[in-house]
Every structure is written in C-alpha cells, then in structure tokens.
Amino acid sequence: MLKTVLLIAALFFAGTASASILVTPSQPLDIHFSGLPFIEYLGYQDQGGFIVTLSDTNPLDSGDVIRVELFEDGALTRPIWLGGEGGYYFDFYEPTDSFAMSVINAFQDNQGGIRFTALFGSVSIDSVFARMFVDGNQYGENIISTSSIPVSIPEPETLVLFMTGLFVMKVRRGQSR
C-alpha cells in the first residue's frame, strides 16, 4: 500500500513539471528579447524573424489558426506591418511541428517582441529561436527553450500536507493490526 501511494505521489509531482508553453485563444504568448549574440556571417539581406518548434504532444493540426505579431520594441508597442491588419495569420492545412517567418529590415536594432495568439485550436510551444541579419551577419538565440521555461515545483506546504497524509496512513495501518 505504501509503495503504491509513493508511486502515485512520484507520478503526481513529476507530472506537474511541463516544459511547454500552451497558447490558446484566451492565453496569447508575448516574448521580449534584446542583445541577440553574433552567430556567423552568412551574407543574407537585412531581416529579422523567428523559428518555432512545437511540442510533439500538441502540434498545430489541420484547421488551427495562429496570429503572429512582430514588434520593433520589447514593450510590444511598435508593430511591424506584415501586410495585414493585426499581424500575420498562419493557417495550417496539414499537421506541423514547426513554422518560421522572416521580415525584411525587422529587429535591426537587436531588440523586439513577438506575440503568438491562437485564433482556432491551441498549440504547445517548446522553443522560439529569434534571429536577425545585419550587413550579412547573423545574430540569434533561443529566447524560449524547454531548458529555460520555469517548471512547476510543489510548494513546501504541499509537501508537508502530503507527508502528513502518509504518516496518518501509516499510523492507521499500524492500529488496524
């Protein structure tokens, strides 16, 4: 019995640690970045953009629609015009686990922001790689990755309550014998 309780507790506490960020119609994701490090010279035209990797358990499915807005500042107040009102819309006709976008002359001052909003469906984001090219030089880094997303850790009160429950179970088990 005690082993079963301990196994259930281990699974419960392990299950609370999720590294992906869920984006739904009511939960957009705002990302701010600045000071992207130099990577290498590639000779590309001045531009900025991102690459998104999604969770294997919640990729974009057929019919999902994600709105992406790019901003020239980390405060998300100076939008980059993407040819449409309110950002660029990604409509997915086939399931996918990644997508990307680049815009000419975006993020040239090495700072910016990105907002992802699910209009239909939901998505779990594992990583976002922001990058820019200035004078052919590539700058970029993972601004969100599974290793940098805070993981839920049980509060001390939860652990005390759990340990108290185990103690009570052990005492009752001893009394019934």
N, C-alpha and C positions, 0 to 999 in steps of 0.2 A: 504494500500500500504506500509506504513512504517513498519507495523508488518511483512509483507511478506519479505521485504528487511532485517529486523533484523533477521528473522528466517533463511533466506538463508545465511546471514553472520555468524550466530552461527554455522550452519552446516558446512560451509566452514572452519572456524577456528578450529572447533572440528575435522573435517576430516583430518587436516594436522598432527594430533598427532597419529603417528603409532608407536607401541612399538616393532614390529618385525623387524628383520634384513633380508633383501632379499638377497639371494645368487643365482647368475646366472652364466652362463659361462664367462661373462665378468666382474663379480663382486665377486671374492672369499672373504672369511671371514678369517682373521688372528686374532688369540686370543693368548694373552700372559698372564701368571699367575706365581705367586710365593707366598710362605708363606701360603699354604693351612692350615687352622686350624684343630686341632685334633677333631675328632667326637666321636669315640668309638673304643674299642678293639673288633675285630671280628675273629682274628686268621687266616686270609687269607694269602696266599703266597704273597711275594713282587710283586707288579704290579701297573700299573697306567692306567688310562683310562678316559672315559667321558660318559655322558648320555645326549642326545639331545632331547628336546621337541620342536615340530614344531607347527606352527600356525594352528588353525582349518580351516582357510580360504585358506591356501596354503600348504597342506601336501605333502609328497612325493607320487607321483602317479606311477602306473604301467609304466615301461619304463624309469623312471628317474634314472640317474646315478650320484652319488656323490662320489668324490675322497676325502679321508681323509688322511692328512699327520700329523704325530706326530713328535715333536721336543723335544730334551732334554734341550733346552735353550729357553728363551723368545725371543731371537733375530731371531729365526727360521732359524738357520744356521747348527745345528747338527741334521739331521733327524734320526729317529728311523727306522731301517729296518723292514718292515712289510711283508716281503715275496714276494714283487713285486716291479717292477720299478716305482718310483714316487708315492708311497703311496698305500693305500688300497682302493679298489673300492667297494662301496655298490650299487648293482643292486637291484632295487625294483620291484617285480613281483606282489605285491598287495599294495594298498594304505596303508600308515602308518603315524602315527603322532609322532613317536619317534624311535630312534635307539641308540645303545650303543656299546662300544668297550673297551676291556682291553688288555694290553700287559704286559707280564712278565718283571719285572725289569724296567719298564718305570717310569720316573719322580721321581726317588729315592732321588734326592737332593731337592725335594719340589719346583721345578720350571719347566716350559716347555712352549710349544706352540702347537697350533692345527691350521691347515689350512683346511677349507672346500671349495671345488670347485665343482660347478655343471657342469657336462660334458654334460648332456642331461636334459632338463627341468629346473625348478627353485624351490626354497624352501624358506619359511619364517621361520626363527628360533626365537622362543620365549625364550628359555633358554638353557644354556650349563652348566652342572654340571661336574666340573673336580674333579677327586679323585685319591688317591694313597693309597697303603697299604705298610707299612714298619714295619717289625717284628710283623705283625698281627694287628697293629694299623691303623685305617682308618682316613685319612685326606681328606678334601674336602670342596668345597663350590660352589655356583652358580657364575661362572665367567661372565656369561651374564644371565640376567633375565629381564622380562618385566618391573620390577620396577627400573632397573639400566640403561636401554637404554635411551639415550637422546631423548627427544620428541621435535619435531619442534614447535617453538613458533614464532608467527608473529613478524617481526621486527617493531620497532616503526614507521618507515616510512610507512609501510603498514597500520598500524592502523590510522595514520594521513590522509593518502590518502582516506581510507575508510570513516573516519568521515567527511572529506571534501565533499565526494560524497553524503553522507546523508544530509549534510547541504544544498548543492546545490539543491538536490531533494526537500527538504522542502521549500526552497525559491521559486523554480519554481512552486511548488504546490500552494503556497500562492498567487503568481502572477496570476495564471490562474483562480482564483475565483473571 
